Amino acid sequence: MKTNYFKDLLIMRLLLLSGLVFLLSGTVLAQNITVRGVVTSATTNETLPGVNVLQMGTTNGTSTGLDGSYSLNVPPGSTLVFSFIGMTSQQVIVGTDPVINVELAEEATELNRSL
């Protein structure tokens, strides 16, 4: 009787330990990286403050500072969307490089003027 109790206890502990290792391995694989960089204008090469940087499909985002720099914590393989009024939005896939510098081009749109 005692042997079965200790055997069952040992099996239960092994199952719990296996489940814990399985859960932790998923957490380790899904670690985020901090991506940083500078956003500039493609035509003037000046830094752009206030550019929205958003991880696609989430609410995780930031905006560039006065010097055009940003920093965002995202998982590798995610897509960043850079958008600014008057500029063409750009999408960049996050790889292993933690530095992503972006140049945004001016959006070519015509204004409809009616007098």
DABELLIN-V849618 format. One record per backbone hydrogen bond with DSSP energy under -0.5 kcal/mol. CO is the residue of the C=O (numbers start at 1). NH is the residue of the N-H. E is the energy in kcal/mol with one decimal. If there is no record, write none. Layout:
# DABELLIN-V849618
CO_NH_E + CO_NH_E
This chain:
# DABELLIN-V849618
1_5_-1.6 + 2_6_-2.3 + 3_7_-2.2 + 4_8_-2.7 + 5_9_-2.4 + 6_10_-2.3 + 7_11_-2.3 + 8_12_-2.4 + 9_13_-2.3 + 10_14_-2.3 + 11_15_-2.3 + 12_16_-2.4 + 13_17_-2.7 + 14_18_-2.4 + 15_19_-2.3 + 16_20_-2.3 + 17_21_-2.4 + 18_22_-2.2 + 19_23_-2.3 + 20_24_-2.4 + 21_25_-2.1 + 22_26_-1.3 + 23_27_-1.3 + 24_28_-2.2 + 25_29_-1.8 + 26_30_-1.1 + 28_31_-1.0 + 31_76_-0.6 + 33_35_-0.7 + 33_74_-2.7 + 35_72_-3.0 + 36_100_-2.3 + 37_70_-2.1 + 38_102_-1.9 + 39_48_-2.5 + 40_104_-2.7 + 41_45_-1.8 + 46_41_-2.6 + 47_49_-0.6 + 48_51_-0.7 + 51_64_-1.8 + 52_54_-0.5 + 52_83_-2.3 + 53_62_-2.7 + 54_56_-0.6 + 54_81_-2.9 + 55_58_-1.8 + 59_61_-0.6 + 60_55_-3.1 + 62_53_-3.2 + 64_50_-1.7 + 65_68_-2.0 + 68_39_-2.6 + 69_65_-2.5 + 70_37_-1.7 + 72_35_-3.3 + 72_74_-0.7 + 74_33_-3.3 + 75_78_-1.6 + 78_94_-3.3 + 79_56_-3.2 + 80_82_-0.5 + 80_92_-2.6 + 81_54_-2.2 + 81_83_-0.5 + 82_90_-2.2 + 83_52_-2.6 + 84_87_-2.2 + 86_107_-2.6 + 90_82_-3.2 + 92_80_-3.4 + 94_77_-2.4 + 98_36_-2.9 + 98_100_-0.6 + 102_40_-2.7 + 102_104_-0.5 + 104_42_-2.8 + 105_88_-2.8 + 107_109_-1.2 + 111_113_-0.9 + 112_114_-0.6 + 113_115_-0.5
